[in-house]
Each structure stands twice: as C-alpha cells, then as structure tokens.
C-alpha cells in the first residue's frame, strides 16, 4: 500500500462504519453503544482510484493512563504516530463537544496531515454541526455519510490534497485485488493422486487464538510480537473485534487472529457480546490452526472443552496452550494431571498437542510455535491410495467388520478425497449398517499408523454400484 491512514475521533461518531465502507467489508463491529472498538484494526482500503492501509481506532476519551479508557487512548495515539494521514471524524448531527476540541488540539501539536470529516451530514439539522467544525482550526470539513456512502468522492479529493499526488499515486505500484489467503482448489477437492506432496514451509500460516475471557490471549500475541500491539489488562472481556496481526517466525509469515473470549452460550445475552462471539467464530473458520488458550490455574472448565469440540467440528487443526504457567506452584504434578485429563476428556482429539507456557514471561513460546507448525503439517497431510488400501486390507483382516442381521459387511476400497483436514472415502457394502464403534476403530488406526495425532479425521462411506439394480427379474 502507498500510505497509511488512521481514523480517529470521540466514541460513537461512526469511525468503524467509515472503516467498513472503505475496506468494502463488515470487518469491524458496529453498534449504537459508544466505545465498541477498543483495539486498533488495520485493513486494505479502496476509495475510487486510491489504495491505502486504513486503521480503525478506539474512541478517544479523557481518562487516566491506568484505566481501560486510558489504555485505549494510548493505542489510538500509537496508530496516529504510525499513520501518514489522520481522518478526524466528528458528528455533524450531534455537534461538537469539548472532547472534539481537545482532540483537535492534540492533532495540531503532532503536526501531521489531517483531514476533518463531518460524518452523519445527511441527517436533518446537521448543518449547524458542520459549520461548527470550522472552529476546530483543521481546515474545511468534508461532509459525508459513512452509513449511506455519500461524499466519498469529496473525501477522496481531500485525502489526495493532504497527502500529495506523488504519495497517493506512486508510479510503480502493483495493487492486487485481494491479499486474503484462500485455500487452494486442490486442497478443497483433493483429486486422487499417488504422489504425496511435500509440506510447503514458506506458505503463510493463519492462526486463531481462542479461549475463555481473561485466559491471556491478547497478552500471548503481544509477547509474540514483542510490543503492546493489543489492549490487555486485568478486566475480563477487553477484546471485542477479531484483530489480525502479521509477523515472521523463522522466515515464515504468520497471520494471527486475536478473538473475543467465548463464554457459555446461556450467559451471552447482550447484543454486542453476541457480535463479538460471532466474529470469533468467523476467525476460527478462516484460520488453519487454532490455539485454544487454557488458564493453567483453572484448566478444563466445561467451556474449555466445548471450545475445543467446536474447533474440531469446524475441521481446524488444534493446539492447546496452558497459559499462566508462571503462577503454578507445582509444575511437574500439574503437568502429569493435565496430560491425564487431556487424554480422558478429549477422546475425539487423541494425541492433541498441549504446551505449558506463559504469555507474561515468554516461557514456552518457541515450543508452542513449533507445535503449531507440526500440527499444520499433519492437517495438510496426504496419503497415497496404494498405502491406504494396503492398510485397509491389514486392519480388516486383523479385525473384520461385524455381521449385521446375519450378513457380513465388506470394505472394498479406500482413498483420500481431501486434506485440511484429512478426509477419506471407503467403498463398502451397506454403509448405513456399519457400527459407530467400528468407525472409531478405523479412525484411531489411521491416527496411530499414519502419525496423525490431534487433528480431526473424517471417514465417509459409500455403497458400491450394483450392476443388476433396476433390472427386472427373469422367470
């Protein structure tokens, strides 16, 4: 991108609505409640012929540095310092407030280019608020409606004038239509191929960090990045949006998603929390590997198990991270207990990788990243059809399928139909009659014999075609 733009303003002036308008997607949560946005969220913006990076920020408020609002303000100020241009959004419908005057003074002191944006200018009675914006001393305000898309051409012209045409339109810039990494068609369809492709160590990896509120997810990501990129604190439920950050680990690009804490469904009553949980679920579906963060001081709550089960049902590769290990009094005894509980309480993910770590001190982070890579390798694994059929012949000889209603079941042929997660198809007689216990036997055998611990394995059964079906019986 050619330049970076930060959107700032007091709470509830429409910053996130403008952000969604510019990126062309509903990435940021929007609600009538003031202060929905807390972390700064970057995105790739498109405004007519302009392409730039846009940063959504929390509403600026007057508060002490130790409070949640004060920490949110610090995050916004960092975004202003990183950006080449600031869009200062005011509410033309409501009019100016003393907070707007304070923010305008702060932006003037920084000496960076500023575009004053008067949002909600389509509303009745907004003219007075629009003309009041001139008193801020930041130049002519641009009247827009972020919700309805009005005034976008004027906003484009104001940005070009503020940033300069050379910066706005660099001569050599190859702008891609999208940089969202989608699964390749071959990964989804999984055509039969005897060759087992090698794992691509250079391909960017998408990782979602999920867990209960206050488990230490944002602290963990900050420790990976080596900076206070995400808002953290002792309060539960600070994170609301699913924020993505990028960094390199041993030369490989990692795109990591911080998500809102997920409580029990019965306790989620407020609309805003429902939106946050829905955003977290989208992050899980978009990710390749999911790290479920447990609080090591109170591990294996019922909600923890439900989150793991959700990730596995979505087909994601999962890794358990037992955070706050620095607060454990007897690490060795707890580690033995956690291993036993993992095997007993998560039989559907036998062999799932679990790492004790501390986001506060950095203990175990290298081991956690290595386990993420190893799990992703298993998730992408492909097995040749020849090997699968030799294995199927061996396991059915050792333990034949049971007879149902006096008739034997026969498993004829097996192939892998897709990876991510590994999925297999077995041609057999009477697939509907195959007992669930025998399906588990085959699944556990695949895990053990082909070294696929901890990832969801799916086996589909298909009846072979009957060449005599549909023919009339001859007398």
DOMAR-858086 format. One line per field, with one value per residue: residue number from 1; residue in one letter; x, y, z of N, C-alpha, C in turn. Coordinates in steps of 0.05 Angstrom, whole numbers. Layout:
// DOMAR-858086
migu: NUM ...;
gulum: a ...;
n.c1: X ...;
n.c2: Y ...;
n.c3: Z ...;
ca.c1: X ...;
ca.c2: Y ...;
ca.c3: Z ...;
c.c1: X ...;
c.c2: Y ...;
c.c3: Z ...;
END
This chain:
// DOMAR-858086
migu: 1 2 3 4 5 6 7 8 9 10 11 12 13 14 15 16 17 18 19 20 21 22 23 24 25 26 27 28 29 30 31 32 33 34 35 36 37 38 39 40 41 42 43 44 45 46 47 48 49 50 51 52 53 54 55 56 57 58 59 60 61 62 63 64 65 66 67 68 69 70 71 72 73 74 75 76 77 78 79 80 81 82 83 84 85 86 87 88 89 90 91 92 93 94 95 96 97 98 99 100 101 102 103 104 105 106 107 108 109 110 111 112 113 114 115 116 117 118 119 120 121 122 123 124 125 126 127 128 129 130 131 132 133 134 135 136 137 138 139 140 141 142 143 144 145 146 147 148 149 150 151 152 153 154 155 156 157 158 159 160 161 162 163 164 165 166 167 168 169 170 171 172 173 174 175 176 177 178 179 180 181 182 183 184 185 186 187 188 189 190 191 192 193 194 195 196 197 198 199 200 201 202 203 204 205 206 207 208 209 210 211 212 213 214 215 216 217 218 219 220 221 222 223 224 225 226 227 228 229 230 231 232 233 234 235 236 237 238 239 240 241 242 243 244 245 246 247 248 249 250 251 252 253 254 255 256 257 258 259 260 261 262 263 264 265 266 267 268 269 270 271 272 273 274 275 276 277 278 279 280 281 282 283 284 285 286 287 288 289 290 291 292 293 294 295 296 297 298 299 300 301 302 303 304 305 306 307 308 309 310 311 312 313 314 315 316 317 318 319 320 321 322 323 324 325 326 327 328 329 330 331 332 333 334 335 336 337 338 339 340 341 342 343 344 345 346 347 348 349 350 351 352 353 354 355 356 357 358 359 360 361 362 363 364 365 366 367 368 369 370 371 372 373 374 375 376 377 378 379 380 381 382 383 384 385 386 387 388 389 390 391 392 393 394 395 396 397 398 399 400 401 402 403 404 405 406 407 408 409 410 411 412 413 414 415 416 417 418 419 420 421 422 423 424 425 426 427 428 429 430 431 432 433 434 435 436 437 438 439 440 441 442 443 444 445 446 447 448 449 450 451 452 453 454 455 456 457 458 459 460 461 462 463 464 465 466 467 468 469 470 471 472 473 474 475;
gulum: x x x x x x x x x x x x x x x x x x x x x x x x x x x x x x x x x x x x x x x x x x x x x x x x x x x x x x x x x x x x x x x x x x x x x x x x x x x x x x x x x x x x x x x x x x x x x x x x x x x x x x x x x x x x x x x x x x x x x x x x x x x x x x x x x x x x x x x x x x x x x x x x x x x x x x x x x x x x x x x x x x x x x x x x x x x x x x x x x x x x x x x x x x x x x x x x x x x x x x x x x x x x x x x x x x x x x x x x x x x x x x x x x x x x x x x x x x x x x x x x x x x x x x x x x x x x x x x x x x x x x x x x x x x x x x x x x x x x x x x x x x x x x x x x x x x x x x x x x x x x x x x x x x x x x x x x x x x x x x x x x x x x x x x x x x x x x x x x x x x x x x x x x x x x x x x x x x x x x x x x x x x x x x x x x x x x x x x x x x x x x x x x x x x x x x x x x x x x x x x x x x x x x x x x x x x x x x x x x x x x x x x x x x x x x x x x x x x x x x x x x x x x x x x x x x x x x x x x x x x x x x x x x x x x x x x x x x x;
n.c1: 17 7 6 -11 -70 -102 -162 -194 -227 -279 -318 -370 -379 -379 -334 -319 -359 -345 -295 -310 -337 -295 -261 -294 -320 -354 -318 -304 -336 -400 -442 -495 -479 -433 -361 -349 -306 -241 -187 -137 -150 -124 -134 -144 -156 -200 -214 -247 -199 -158 -112 -97 -73 -116 -132 -172 -193 -199 -249 -229 -220 -221 -182 -149 -82 -79 -129 -180 -200 -159 -116 -137 -136 -81 -68 -94 -65 -16 -29 -40 12 38 13 9 -28 -85 -153 -198 -256 -318 -383 -432 -486 -496 -463 -406 -363 -331 -291 -279 -254 -208 -183 -173 -135 -93 -80 -63 -16 17 29 20 -9 -78 -146 -207 -268 -336 -383 -447 -475 -519 -564 -622 -617 -562 -530 -514 -478 -440 -419 -399 -354 -314 -291 -253 -204 -177 -180 -223 -281 -301 -362 -396 -431 -421 -451 -487 -455 -447 -413 -362 -330 -313 -285 -243 -216 -200 -164 -124 -105 -85 -45 -14 -2 41 51 2 -7 36 87 105 69 41 -19 -55 -118 -138 -111 -125 -115 -137 -159 -129 -155 -142 -132 -182 -214 -184 -164 -152 -87 -27 22 53 49 99 105 94 139 144 96 48 17 -44 -68 -112 -126 -160 -207 -231 -257 -207 -165 -115 -103 -93 -48 -12 -5 17 66 89 95 129 115 67 18 -36 -93 -91 -105 -127 -182 -238 -258 -239 -223 -259 -268 -245 -179 -128 -59 7 69 137 163 219 230 181 116 68 1 -37 -96 -129 -181 -247 -263 -298 -356 -403 -460 -510 -501 -489 -519 -523 -527 -479 -440 -456 -445 -390 -375 -394 -359 -311 -321 -322 -268 -246 -264 -238 -185 -127 -98 -116 -106 -122 -129 -118 -130 -81 -86 -140 -157 -191 -246 -317 -331 -282 -275 -318 -304 -258 -282 -316 -278 -255 -300 -307 -266 -214 -143 -118 -86 -68 -57 -31 -36 -8 31 70 46 37 45 66 94 108 74 25 30 30 -22 -52 -39 -63 -117 -126 -123 -166 -211 -215 -226 -240 -199 -151 -84 -75 -35 -6 17 53 57 74 47 60 114 140 155 158 141 169 167 111 101 128 99 51 65 79 30 0 26 9 -45 -47 -33 -25 -41 -21 -63 -50 -21 -62 -100 -71 -65 -119 -133 -101 -120 -174 -169 -145 -184 -243 -302 -363 -417 -482 -548 -541 -512 -451 -408 -370 -310 -286 -252 -208 -194 -161 -198 -192 -151 -136 -184 -154 -191 -227 -251 -288 -306 -359 -402 -469 -466 -496 -505 -459 -427 -418 -377 -340 -325 -297 -255 -228 -214 -180 -141 -120 -98 -57 -25 -10 11 -19 -34 -82 -111 -174 -204 -238 -283 -316 -368 -386 -433 -421 -434 -490 -492 -537 -580 -644 -658 -706 -728 -718 -761;
n.c2: -24 47 88 103 110 135 129 172 198 219 173 136 166 144 119 64 49 80 57 4 18 36 -8 -43 -86 -116 -114 -91 -88 -58 -17 16 28 68 65 14 -5 -24 -43 -26 -33 -56 -49 -61 -9 18 71 99 112 106 70 45 35 28 46 29 57 62 102 166 187 228 206 172 143 92 69 31 61 97 65 48 98 105 65 86 134 113 91 139 161 123 129 161 199 229 217 257 247 277 286 311 314 312 352 392 375 387 347 338 387 382 338 358 397 364 336 379 393 350 357 329 311 324 306 334 305 308 270 237 275 274 276 310 377 377 417 458 433 419 469 487 456 482 514 485 492 461 463 459 423 357 338 278 215 160 114 113 121 170 228 207 217 270 261 230 268 304 273 263 315 327 288 290 283 253 217 193 169 129 115 64 15 -44 -64 -112 -146 -171 -192 -234 -297 -354 -422 -468 -494 -547 -565 -566 -598 -645 -686 -753 -776 -807 -789 -761 -698 -652 -615 -546 -503 -448 -423 -375 -376 -382 -368 -375 -349 -372 -377 -377 -317 -272 -308 -297 -287 -241 -221 -262 -257 -206 -217 -251 -214 -177 -127 -78 -89 -103 -89 -100 -124 -129 -134 -174 -195 -154 -153 -146 -142 -186 -185 -181 -195 -191 -226 -249 -314 -349 -338 -348 -324 -308 -302 -279 -284 -249 -261 -250 -268 -328 -342 -385 -404 -392 -350 -308 -253 -198 -157 -137 -171 -218 -206 -202 -255 -281 -258 -281 -334 -332 -321 -369 -404 -382 -390 -434 -464 -470 -443 -461 -428 -443 -428 -442 -444 -454 -501 -538 -525 -532 -500 -494 -545 -547 -507 -530 -575 -549 -525 -571 -595 -557 -571 -553 -551 -563 -536 -540 -491 -482 -430 -379 -406 -389 -379 -426 -470 -523 -546 -596 -636 -615 -617 -673 -684 -654 -679 -729 -714 -690 -734 -763 -730 -710 -748 -747 -721 -750 -751 -697 -638 -606 -551 -524 -456 -386 -325 -278 -280 -304 -356 -420 -404 -412 -468 -474 -449 -484 -531 -513 -509 -563 -588 -565 -587 -641 -633 -618 -665 -716 -781 -835 -872 -926 -940 -933 -972 -1019 -1014 -1016 -1067 -1096 -1080 -1096 -1150 -1163 -1146 -1159 -1127 -1125 -1174 -1157 -1167 -1219 -1215 -1205 -1148 -1114 -1081 -1049 -1013 -957 -887 -823 -764 -710 -660 -620 -613 -681 -725 -784 -834 -892 -947 -991 -1047 -1037 -985 -956 -991 -998 -1003 -951 -958 -987 -950 -914 -948 -952 -898 -887 -924 -902 -854 -874 -908 -876 -832 -785 -747 -712 -681 -669 -725 -748 -797 -821 -863 -903 -935 -987 -990 -1027 -1071 -1098 -1072 -1046 -1077 -1122 -1181 -1244 -1297;
n.c3: 0 -12 27 96 134 191 227 271 330 376 417 383 335 286 265 257 221 177 168 152 106 73 68 44 68 123 170 219 283 292 329 365 415 451 446 424 392 411 406 357 289 228 157 86 44 -6 -45 -93 -139 -105 -64 -2 66 119 186 238 299 372 406 427 492 552 602 657 652 674 671 634 591 586 570 521 495 491 454 409 401 387 337 309 308 276 227 162 151 181 192 220 252 262 293 255 263 318 336 360 416 480 481 427 416 448 424 373 385 403 355 324 351 339 286 239 174 169 156 163 178 171 194 186 158 128 158 185 208 211 191 225 260 222 204 252 256 230 268 294 271 234 180 121 132 110 86 98 92 124 131 89 45 21 -4 -14 -59 -50 -3 -22 -56 -17 13 -25 -34 17 26 -19 -89 -109 -68 -63 -112 -129 -178 -193 -175 -157 -149 -117 -125 -81 -18 12 38 10 14 -31 -93 -102 -51 -30 -62 -71 -110 -132 -122 -130 -114 -57 -36 -16 46 46 70 66 58 79 144 177 240 293 357 411 466 535 567 593 592 574 520 487 512 502 445 442 467 429 387 410 428 454 423 424 464 533 600 669 668 649 583 549 495 435 378 326 316 269 263 235 231 229 236 242 188 164 146 193 204 253 292 341 386 414 481 494 526 563 524 545 579 546 532 517 459 436 456 432 379 382 394 349 312 330 318 262 254 270 230 187 198 196 234 302 365 427 485 551 619 663 717 728 695 642 647 634 591 565 543 508 472 448 425 388 353 331 306 267 235 242 253 317 376 444 493 554 592 635 665 698 745 771 825 833 782 757 779 764 708 698 714 677 629 636 641 591 555 575 574 523 480 426 401 401 421 416 413 469 505 559 578 584 573 597 615 572 571 540 489 440 436 432 382 348 355 333 279 269 277 236 192 196 189 136 111 62 38 -2 -47 -54 -8 30 16 24 79 95 81 116 168 167 161 209 246 229 199 236 231 210 222 207 161 129 129 80 67 12 -17 -11 -7 -3 -2 7 39 98 136 139 100 83 37 37 1 8 28 46 77 115 155 183 245 295 330 300 263 295 309 259 252 296 284 236 257 290 256 213 235 254 297 339 301 267 237 182 158 104 80 25 -16 -62 -133 -157 -208 -225 -206 -215 -258 -286 -256 -285 -301;
ca.c1: 0 23 7 -27 -89 -115 -188 -195 -250 -290 -335 -396 -382 -381 -308 -319 -376 -328 -275 -323 -343 -271 -249 -313 -329 -362 -297 -305 -362 -413 -465 -502 -465 -407 -338 -348 -279 -221 -161 -134 -153 -116 -148 -136 -178 -203 -231 -245 -174 -137 -107 -81 -78 -133 -131 -194 -183 -219 -256 -212 -233 -203 -181 -122 -68 -82 -156 -184 -202 -132 -101 -148 -126 -53 -68 -101 -43 5 -39 -35 41 46 0 18 -50 -106 -181 -210 -284 -336 -411 -446 -514 -496 -447 -380 -362 -304 -272 -270 -235 -183 -170 -163 -110 -73 -72 -47 11 33 39 16 -32 -104 -170 -230 -291 -361 -400 -476 -484 -545 -586 -634 -605 -533 -516 -502 -454 -420 -406 -384 -329 -293 -278 -231 -179 -163 -186 -250 -291 -313 -387 -400 -448 -408 -471 -500 -435 -448 -390 -337 -313 -301 -265 -220 -202 -187 -141 -102 -94 -70 -22 2 -7 63 48 -24 -6 64 89 107 54 25 -40 -71 -146 -142 -89 -136 -106 -158 -149 -127 -176 -133 -135 -210 -226 -170 -165 -136 -60 -10 45 47 63 114 94 106 149 144 69 38 0 -65 -72 -131 -123 -187 -209 -250 -248 -185 -146 -88 -99 -80 -21 4 2 36 92 100 103 149 105 40 1 -64 -101 -92 -110 -140 -211 -246 -274 -229 -223 -285 -264 -223 -158 -107 -32 26 96 153 175 239 227 154 96 46 -21 -50 -121 -137 -210 -260 -267 -324 -369 -425 -480 -533 -493 -485 -545 -521 -523 -452 -424 -463 -430 -361 -372 -397 -334 -292 -328 -312 -239 -239 -269 -219 -158 -119 -93 -129 -94 -142 -114 -129 -118 -70 -95 -166 -160 -212 -274 -335 -330 -257 -280 -336 -289 -242 -300 -324 -256 -252 -322 -302 -245 -189 -121 -119 -64 -75 -36 -37 -24 -3 47 87 31 33 63 79 90 111 50 3 34 21 -51 -63 -36 -84 -143 -127 -129 -192 -234 -216 -221 -243 -175 -130 -57 -73 -11 -11 42 52 70 67 48 72 143 151 162 145 130 182 155 84 101 137 76 32 75 77 2 -8 36 -9 -71 -44 -22 -39 -32 -27 -85 -39 -16 -87 -113 -56 -72 -147 -133 -89 -137 -198 -161 -140 -209 -263 -327 -382 -441 -506 -572 -532 -499 -425 -401 -345 -298 -273 -233 -205 -177 -163 -212 -183 -136 -144 -170 -154 -217 -224 -275 -286 -328 -366 -430 -488 -452 -513 -506 -433 -430 -402 -353 -320 -314 -277 -232 -214 -203 -157 -119 -107 -82 -33 -8 0 22 -37 -46 -94 -127 -199 -203 -265 -285 -342 -372 -402 -440 -413 -456 -499 -497 -563 -601 -662 -666 -728 -720 -728 -772;
ca.c2: 0 71 104 93 129 128 142 178 214 211 149 136 185 130 111 37 48 91 37 -17 29 39 -34 -58 -109 -111 -126 -80 -89 -33 -18 43 32 81 50 -14 -11 -20 -46 -14 -54 -47 -61 -51 8 25 95 107 102 106 45 52 20 43 36 36 61 67 130 180 199 238 186 167 122 65 59 18 82 109 46 51 123 101 50 104 152 98 90 165 164 105 136 184 218 223 226 264 245 290 280 335 313 318 376 389 373 394 326 344 409 372 320 375 409 343 332 402 392 330 368 310 319 317 312 336 292 313 247 239 301 270 279 336 393 373 440 473 418 420 495 489 442 501 527 468 502 440 466 455 395 342 326 251 196 134 92 112 123 197 245 192 230 293 251 222 292 316 257 268 342 327 270 296 264 234 195 179 153 122 107 34 1 -66 -68 -136 -142 -180 -208 -254 -323 -374 -449 -474 -512 -574 -572 -570 -620 -669 -707 -776 -772 -826 -775 -747 -673 -643 -592 -520 -489 -419 -413 -361 -393 -367 -380 -361 -353 -371 -386 -363 -290 -268 -330 -287 -289 -216 -220 -281 -246 -184 -228 -260 -191 -162 -99 -77 -84 -108 -79 -120 -114 -149 -136 -196 -186 -129 -156 -149 -149 -205 -169 -197 -183 -207 -225 -271 -334 -365 -333 -354 -305 -318 -283 -288 -271 -247 -262 -244 -291 -341 -353 -404 -391 -382 -325 -287 -240 -172 -158 -132 -196 -237 -198 -209 -284 -288 -251 -301 -359 -328 -323 -398 -416 -371 -398 -461 -476 -456 -447 -457 -419 -451 -416 -465 -445 -467 -513 -558 -518 -543 -482 -501 -569 -540 -492 -550 -591 -531 -523 -597 -598 -540 -583 -539 -563 -550 -539 -530 -475 -478 -405 -371 -427 -377 -377 -453 -476 -549 -551 -624 -650 -606 -627 -700 -684 -644 -700 -750 -702 -686 -760 -773 -711 -703 -773 -742 -710 -765 -743 -668 -627 -588 -538 -505 -432 -361 -301 -256 -283 -314 -385 -439 -394 -426 -495 -471 -444 -509 -549 -503 -517 -592 -595 -557 -608 -664 -624 -617 -690 -733 -808 -847 -892 -953 -945 -935 -998 -1040 -1011 -1025 -1097 -1107 -1076 -1111 -1177 -1165 -1142 -1155 -1113 -1145 -1181 -1143 -1182 -1244 -1210 -1192 -1122 -1116 -1056 -1056 -995 -932 -866 -797 -746 -683 -654 -595 -635 -706 -738 -808 -847 -922 -961 -1015 -1056 -1028 -966 -947 -1011 -1000 -992 -927 -968 -996 -926 -905 -966 -944 -871 -890 -938 -882 -836 -888 -920 -856 -810 -761 -741 -687 -667 -683 -743 -754 -820 -824 -890 -901 -961 -992 -992 -1054 -1072 -1111 -1056 -1035 -1097 -1139 -1210 -1263 -1322;
ca.c3: 0 -16 51 118 144 216 233 299 338 401 414 370 313 261 255 247 198 155 162 137 79 57 62 28 82 150 186 247 296 293 346 375 441 449 455 415 384 432 393 331 269 202 134 59 36 -34 -48 -122 -151 -84 -49 21 90 138 214 256 327 393 411 445 516 573 624 668 637 686 666 608 571 583 553 494 484 484 429 387 396 372 310 297 303 255 202 147 149 201 187 245 247 282 288 247 273 347 341 373 445 489 474 400 417 459 404 352 395 403 327 314 363 325 260 216 157 180 141 181 166 185 188 191 147 114 177 189 229 213 180 247 268 200 204 277 253 221 292 303 260 218 152 113 137 87 94 87 107 123 130 62 24 9 0 -17 -78 -37 16 -38 -64 7 20 -45 -29 42 25 -42 -111 -112 -48 -67 -136 -136 -206 -195 -153 -167 -128 -120 -119 -53 -7 30 30 10 8 -59 -102 -99 -23 -24 -78 -64 -130 -126 -132 -116 -102 -32 -39 7 60 38 94 62 55 103 161 191 266 310 386 423 494 553 574 612 593 567 491 476 524 487 419 447 473 403 371 424 432 464 399 431 490 554 627 687 663 630 560 537 466 423 350 319 305 256 263 220 240 218 254 228 160 154 154 210 208 278 299 369 386 439 498 490 550 557 507 561 592 526 529 504 430 430 461 411 355 387 392 320 299 337 303 235 254 272 204 168 205 190 260 324 391 449 509 577 643 677 746 729 669 635 652 614 568 551 527 487 452 434 408 366 333 317 288 244 219 245 269 344 395 470 506 582 598 663 678 718 771 781 848 829 753 749 786 747 681 697 716 652 608 641 635 562 543 584 568 495 464 397 390 414 413 411 425 491 512 581 570 598 557 613 616 547 574 524 464 418 434 423 353 335 356 313 252 266 274 209 174 197 178 107 102 42 37 -28 -47 -52 21 45 11 39 107 99 79 141 192 165 166 238 260 207 207 247 215 218 214 195 135 133 116 66 59 -13 -29 5 -19 10 -20 12 63 111 150 124 96 68 28 36 -13 24 26 67 94 137 177 196 272 301 343 280 251 314 306 235 257 314 269 218 273 300 236 194 251 250 324 346 281 261 214 173 140 91 69 1 -26 -90 -151 -162 -237 -231 -195 -234 -278 -278 -252 -305 -290;
c.c1: 18 26 -13 -44 -101 -141 -190 -220 -260 -309 -361 -401 -383 -355 -308 -337 -361 -307 -286 -329 -318 -259 -269 -324 -337 -342 -299 -334 -374 -438 -470 -488 -439 -385 -337 -320 -259 -193 -160 -134 -144 -133 -138 -160 -177 -223 -228 -219 -152 -136 -89 -89 -94 -132 -155 -184 -206 -225 -239 -228 -212 -204 -152 -109 -72 -110 -157 -185 -175 -115 -111 -138 -97 -50 -74 -79 -20 -3 -35 -6 50 35 13 -3 -71 -132 -193 -240 -299 -365 -425 -474 -515 -482 -422 -383 -335 -283 -262 -249 -207 -168 -159 -136 -87 -63 -56 -19 28 43 36 -8 -58 -126 -193 -255 -315 -381 -429 -487 -510 -569 -597 -621 -575 -517 -501 -477 -432 -405 -390 -356 -306 -278 -255 -204 -163 -171 -216 -259 -303 -339 -391 -422 -435 -428 -483 -481 -435 -422 -363 -319 -299 -280 -240 -203 -187 -162 -118 -89 -76 -44 -3 -1 16 60 22 -23 23 65 90 93 36 5 -56 -100 -152 -117 -99 -127 -128 -146 -149 -147 -167 -135 -163 -221 -211 -172 -146 -108 -42 14 36 62 77 101 109 114 147 116 60 17 -19 -71 -91 -126 -150 -186 -229 -240 -226 -167 -118 -83 -84 -52 -2 13 21 64 105 110 126 141 76 21 -29 -69 -104 -98 -123 -169 -217 -262 -265 -231 -252 -283 -243 -202 -137 -81 -14 53 111 164 193 235 200 134 74 25 -38 -74 -126 -168 -221 -264 -296 -334 -390 -447 -503 -526 -490 -513 -544 -515 -494 -434 -431 -448 -401 -357 -375 -372 -312 -296 -319 -282 -231 -243 -249 -191 -153 -114 -105 -114 -115 -126 -130 -115 -108 -78 -123 -172 -184 -239 -291 -334 -305 -262 -298 -322 -271 -259 -310 -303 -252 -275 -320 -280 -218 -168 -119 -95 -73 -52 -45 -22 -22 12 65 73 27 54 79 76 90 85 26 5 24 -10 -64 -61 -58 -111 -147 -135 -157 -215 -236 -209 -224 -219 -151 -102 -54 -49 -19 15 37 68 61 70 61 102 156 159 145 135 143 170 127 84 109 114 54 40 72 48 -9 2 18 -36 -70 -35 -39 -25 -40 -48 -74 -33 -42 -100 -98 -62 -100 -148 -122 -108 -163 -193 -157 -166 -231 -288 -347 -405 -465 -530 -563 -517 -473 -422 -373 -335 -280 -249 -232 -187 -181 -175 -203 -165 -148 -174 -170 -181 -214 -251 -270 -311 -334 -395 -445 -474 -469 -513 -480 -434 -410 -376 -331 -309 -293 -252 -215 -200 -178 -134 -105 -89 -55 -14 4 8 6 -50 -60 -110 -152 -195 -232 -265 -313 -344 -392 -408 -431 -438 -463 -507 -524 -586 -618 -671 -689 -718 -734 -739 -757;
c.c2: 25 87 93 116 119 144 147 196 205 187 156 158 171 122 83 34 59 70 15 -8 29 12 -51 -82 -101 -125 -117 -82 -61 -36 11 49 46 63 21 -22 -5 -22 -32 -37 -43 -61 -48 -35 13 48 106 95 101 78 52 34 38 30 47 37 64 96 142 193 209 219 182 144 94 53 46 39 95 91 46 76 120 85 68 123 138 95 117 169 146 115 160 206 209 234 231 266 259 284 306 337 322 345 371 387 382 373 330 366 400 355 337 388 389 337 355 402 372 339 350 320 308 325 312 325 296 291 253 265 298 275 308 351 390 397 455 459 419 447 499 476 460 513 510 476 481 441 461 427 383 329 299 238 169 111 90 116 150 212 231 205 254 284 242 246 304 300 261 295 342 311 277 275 244 211 179 161 147 110 77 22 -20 -74 -93 -131 -151 -195 -228 -281 -343 -401 -454 -495 -541 -584 -579 -595 -647 -691 -729 -773 -790 -812 -760 -721 -665 -618 -567 -504 -458 -407 -399 -379 -375 -382 -363 -369 -350 -381 -371 -335 -290 -293 -322 -288 -265 -214 -239 -270 -223 -195 -239 -236 -175 -133 -101 -70 -85 -99 -102 -108 -135 -153 -159 -184 -160 -131 -160 -157 -171 -190 -187 -181 -202 -204 -249 -288 -352 -362 -339 -334 -318 -296 -293 -271 -272 -246 -256 -270 -302 -353 -373 -389 -379 -355 -301 -275 -214 -175 -155 -157 -217 -231 -206 -239 -293 -281 -271 -327 -356 -331 -353 -411 -406 -382 -426 -476 -458 -463 -441 -452 -427 -434 -440 -467 -456 -480 -532 -551 -529 -526 -488 -525 -564 -524 -511 -566 -574 -529 -548 -602 -580 -550 -569 -556 -548 -556 -527 -515 -470 -453 -400 -392 -415 -374 -404 -459 -502 -557 -580 -640 -642 -616 -656 -702 -675 -664 -721 -739 -698 -712 -769 -756 -704 -728 -768 -730 -724 -757 -713 -657 -606 -577 -520 -480 -408 -338 -278 -257 -292 -343 -402 -429 -407 -454 -494 -467 -469 -529 -540 -512 -547 -601 -588 -576 -632 -657 -624 -644 -704 -760 -821 -868 -921 -959 -948 -962 -1021 -1039 -1022 -1055 -1109 -1104 -1092 -1141 -1182 -1163 -1137 -1140 -1133 -1151 -1167 -1158 -1207 -1240 -1195 -1166 -1124 -1088 -1062 -1039 -969 -913 -841 -777 -717 -682 -629 -595 -660 -719 -761 -819 -877 -932 -987 -1023 -1046 -1008 -956 -966 -1013 -988 -969 -936 -976 -971 -914 -922 -958 -917 -873 -904 -919 -863 -850 -896 -899 -831 -784 -754 -714 -672 -682 -700 -751 -777 -821 -851 -888 -930 -964 -995 -1021 -1055 -1084 -1095 -1044 -1054 -1114 -1168 -1227 -1288 -1347;
c.c3: 0 10 71 129 170 219 263 305 364 396 399 350 286 249 243 222 173 147 145 108 62 50 46 41 110 169 215 257 298 310 356 401 437 459 447 408 406 421 367 310 241 180 108 47 6 -35 -76 -133 -130 -71 -26 45 109 165 229 284 346 396 432 468 535 596 633 653 648 680 639 586 566 566 525 480 475 458 405 381 382 343 295 290 280 228 189 146 170 191 214 241 270 273 281 258 302 353 356 403 454 483 446 400 428 439 381 360 395 375 316 326 349 298 237 199 168 160 160 166 183 178 196 180 131 132 178 212 231 203 202 256 247 201 230 274 243 245 303 292 245 189 147 118 112 96 81 103 104 119 102 39 10 15 -4 -37 -66 -17 1 -46 -41 15 1 -40 -4 40 2 -64 -114 -92 -53 -91 -143 -164 -209 -171 -165 -146 -135 -113 -90 -44 13 20 33 5 -22 -67 -98 -70 -16 -37 -73 -85 -123 -138 -116 -103 -77 -32 -13 20 53 63 91 60 81 118 177 217 282 339 399 451 509 558 596 614 585 537 480 487 509 460 422 452 447 387 384 429 443 441 406 459 510 580 644 682 644 607 548 506 456 393 348 303 294 257 248 231 228 240 238 197 148 164 170 212 231 284 329 369 414 455 495 516 542 542 523 574 572 520 513 475 423 434 441 385 358 384 363 305 305 322 274 233 255 244 183 173 196 216 282 350 412 474 534 599 660 706 749 702 666 648 630 588 552 533 504 464 435 415 384 345 318 298 264 226 221 259 295 360 421 482 535 592 628 679 699 745 783 803 843 800 745 755 769 719 678 698 690 630 611 633 605 548 550 574 539 478 434 385 403 403 409 426 446 501 537 573 588 579 571 612 590 548 555 497 440 414 424 392 338 334 337 285 249 263 246 188 173 184 147 95 82 41 11 -25 -43 -22 36 41 24 68 112 98 105 165 191 168 196 254 239 217 217 228 227 206 198 169 141 118 104 59 35 -21 -13 -9 -2 -10 -16 36 76 119 132 124 77 60 26 22 1 18 50 86 118 160 192 224 277 315 323 266 269 312 282 239 274 301 249 234 281 278 216 209 246 277 324 326 275 236 207 153 130 78 46 -9 -55 -107 -157 -192 -244 -220 -218 -256 -268 -276 -273 -291 -301;
END
